[in-house]
Amino acid sequence: MTGTADSRTPPTVLVTGASSGIGRATVRRFAGQGSALLLLARGRESLEETAREAREAGAAEVLVCPADVTDADAVESAVQTAVARFGRLDVVVHSAQVMAYGRVEDVPRRVFETVVDTAVHGTANVARSVLPVFRRQGAGHLVVVSSVVGQITAPLMGSYAAAKWGQLGLIRTLQQEVRDAPGVHVSAVAPGGVNTPIYSQGATYVGRSGRPPAPVYSADRVARKVLSLLERPRRLVYAGVFNPIIVAGFRLVPPVYDALVGPLLKVFALAGDDQRPPSEGNVFRSQPAGNATDGRWRAF
Ligand SMILES: NC(=O)c1ccc[n+]([C@@H]2O[C@H](COP(=O)([O-])OP(=O)(O)OC[C@H]3O[C@@H](n4cnc5c(N)ncnc54)[C@H](OP(=O)(O)O)[C@@H]3O)[C@@H](O)[C@H]2O)c1
């Protein structure tokens, strides 16, 4: 495994977005290996719940750190806490994100900017604090949860597309910048549809909430992909069997892609049974009641 002081020792891990969805499933996987973990998200309540699950699953030690990834000082302090407490930091999984549905002209400016800020400045803040630690240690692995939407676009998802394209640009830059540090790795996992609460938690200005498009993966399946990267670091892996085909369609036949993506999104990526008034969802603050590992869809 990359990044660990000794390949037999479970890695020490910091997870952002640790209290729900893919982050929470990842916490459980590392806990099962006996890792020491620092869990970061905005809301304390669901972090404490996740910490309980992690202790039950076998974590060596669990710290919770309520913090917003857009707050650079708070991220720095969380990273320093992990290093001071665990002695080193082997792996950071960055999964924090919020999303919003609506035409660019209909999404309130602050909602749009917060979605982008969370992905772009959140990732920059994490990298700025974590990579110097990895360089000092001569080892470490930053895994960022990206999205297939970092390589395609879809109507009604403008803020999320801007967020994820910006984030992937940053990830690719970081990969180039750490080439001088052979033990340091930066990877991305790009899922398609995953059964997490992000869809019901997000902001919406389209009258309905979103839903994960098929094939819907479980959060745990994506978490296993994250862990597989530690065994064999790669720049980007998909978690979604159709992702390469969708990306190829976007790049190679844009007229066909553009004609199909709007109608397909309305049928397959909006929840027909979940009518919603305009809502900012959890974009500005944690909604602990909605955080969980899994959403309400069937996944495999
Ligand atoms: N679900 C999918 O279908 C899917 C598909 C492709 C990519 N992804 C990506 O997967 C990652 C995880 O998403 P998910 O589906 O697991 O979402 P989720 O279930 O909604 O979890 C998001 C987590 O991020 C935390 N968070 C949100 N804003 C934050 C901030 N500013 N600072 C710190 N923590 C913050 C949330 O807790 P608090 O609200 O308490 O802070 C929560 O723990 C995201 O990068 C998302 O873009 C998801």
The ligand as a Gaussian input file, in Angstrom:
#p B3LYP/6-31G(d) Opt

LIG

0 1
 N      -23.482000      10.563000      -5.378000
 C      -23.137000      10.560000      -6.655000
 O      -23.881000      10.076000      -7.537000
 C      -21.802000      11.113000      -7.072000
 C      -21.430000      10.950000      -8.413000
 C      -20.210000      11.462000      -8.830000
 C      -19.383000      12.100000      -7.945000
 N      -19.781000      12.256000      -6.646000
 C      -18.858000      12.967000      -5.750000
 O      -18.647000      12.194000      -4.588000
 C      -18.262000      13.052000      -3.511000
 C      -19.089000      12.709000      -2.293000
 O      -20.449000      12.917000      -2.594000
 P      -21.607000      12.075000      -1.891000
 O      -22.522000      11.662000      -2.974000
 O      -21.011000      11.084000      -0.996000
 O      -22.326000      13.272000      -1.072000
 P      -23.018000      13.342000       0.361000
 O      -23.584000      12.035000       0.751000
 O      -23.940000      14.512000       0.300000
 O      -21.783000      13.692000       1.330000
 C      -21.153000      14.938000       1.252000
 C      -20.289000      15.131000       2.484000
 O      -19.597000      16.366000       2.370000
 C      -19.783000      17.141000       3.555000
 N      -19.657000      18.547000       3.163000
 C      -20.422000      19.262000       2.318000
 N      -19.939000      20.494000       2.173000
 C      -18.833000      20.579000       2.949000
 C      -17.894000      21.606000       3.216000
 N      -17.984000      22.816000       2.656000
 N      -16.885000      21.341000       4.082000
 C      -16.760000      20.127000       4.657000
 N      -17.615000      19.116000       4.427000
 C      -18.641000      19.338000       3.581000
 C      -21.160000      16.716000       4.061000
 O      -21.359000      16.909000       5.456000
 P      -21.895000      18.321000       6.059000
 O      -23.031000      18.741000       5.199000
 O      -22.258000      18.008000       7.473000
 O      -20.733000      19.235000       5.931000
 C      -21.077000      15.209000       3.790000
 O      -20.318000      14.582000       4.804000
 C      -18.471000      14.486000      -4.026000
 O      -17.244000      15.014000      -4.443000
 C      -19.393000      14.289000      -5.220000
 O      -19.227000      15.321000      -6.162000
 C      -20.973000      11.775000      -6.176000

